[in-house]
C-alpha cells in the first residue's frame, strides 16, 4: 500500500454476491485513481 497499491480481500462467498463485489472493486479503483492523481 505504501507504493499506491490498493487491496481488497475477496472470499469465495463474495463471488456469489456479484453486485456487492463489483461495488467494492469500483470503490477500490476510484480510491486508487484519486490517490494517484494527488501524488502526480
Buried (B, 14 or more C-beta within 10 A) or exposed (E): EEEEEBEEEEEEEBEEEEEEBEEBBEEEEEEBEEBEEEEE
